[in-house]
Amino acid sequence: MHGSTDSKRQPIQMLQPVDDRSANSGSDVLESLERRLADGYARIEAARQLGQDVSAWEAFWIQLLHQYEAAVDDFPEAA
C-alpha cells in the first residue's frame, strides 16, 4: 500500500546527514555523530520490533558510521 511505504520512509527524514562539519569543532562533530548513531540505532531497533522494513535505515546508519569513523581518523590525538 502507498501509505505504508510513506510511513517507512518518515524516520529517514529525522536522520539527516550533517553538512556543517566546518562550523563545529572536531569534538562537537564527534559528539553529534555519536548521539545520532545512538538515536538511529534505537529507532531502527524499535521499528524492527514493530515489523517494519528497516533496510534503508540500516544503510543510512552505516553511512553515518563511516562519517564517524572518518571524523575519528581526522581528530588530532591528545598529547
C-alpha positions in Angstrom: 0.0 0.0 0.0 1.1 3.5 -0.7 0.6 4.7 2.9 2.8 2.0 4.4 5.7 3.0 2.1 5.4 6.6 3.3 5.4 5.6 7.0 8.6 3.5 6.4 10.4 6.5 5.0 9.5 9.1 7.6 12.3 8.2 10.2 14.9 8.7 7.5 13.9 12.3 7.4 14.8 12.5 11.1 18.3 11.2 10.4 19.6 13.8 8.1 23.3 14.0 7.1 25.5 16.6 8.9 26.7 19.2 6.4 28.1 21.7 8.9 31.3 20.0 9.9 33.4 23.1 9.2 31.2 25.1 11.6 31.9 22.8 14.5 35.0 21.8 16.3 36.2 18.2 15.9 34.9 17.2 19.3 31.5 18.7 18.6 31.2 16.8 15.4 32.2 13.5 17.1 29.7 14.2 19.9 26.9 15.0 17.4 27.7 11.9 15.4 27.8 9.7 18.5 24.3 11.0 19.5 22.9 10.5 16.1 24.3 6.9 15.9 22.8 6.0 19.2 19.5 7.6 18.4 19.4 5.9 14.9 20.2 2.5 16.4 17.4 2.9 18.9 14.9 3.9 16.2 16.0 1.1 13.9 15.6 -1.5 16.7 12.2 -0.1 17.7 11.0 -0.1 14.1 12.3 -3.7 13.6 10.4 -4.8 16.7 7.2 -3.4 15.1 7.9 -5.4 12.0 8.9 -2.6 9.7 11.4 -2.9 6.9 14.5 -1.1 8.2 16.9 -1.9 5.4 17.1 1.7 4.1 17.5 3.0 7.7 20.3 0.5 8.3 22.1 1.6 5.1 21.9 5.2 6.2 23.1 4.3 9.6 26.2 2.6 8.1 26.9 5.8 6.1 26.7 7.7 9.3 29.0 5.2 11.0 31.5 5.8 8.2 31.3 9.6 8.7 32.0 9.0 12.4 35.0 6.7 11.6 36.4 9.4 9.2 35.9 12.1 11.9 37.7 9.9 14.4 40.6 9.4 11.9 40.8 13.1 11.4 40.6 14.0 15.1 44.0 15.0 16.4 45.2 12.7 19.1 45.6 14.1 22.6 49.3 14.7 23.6 
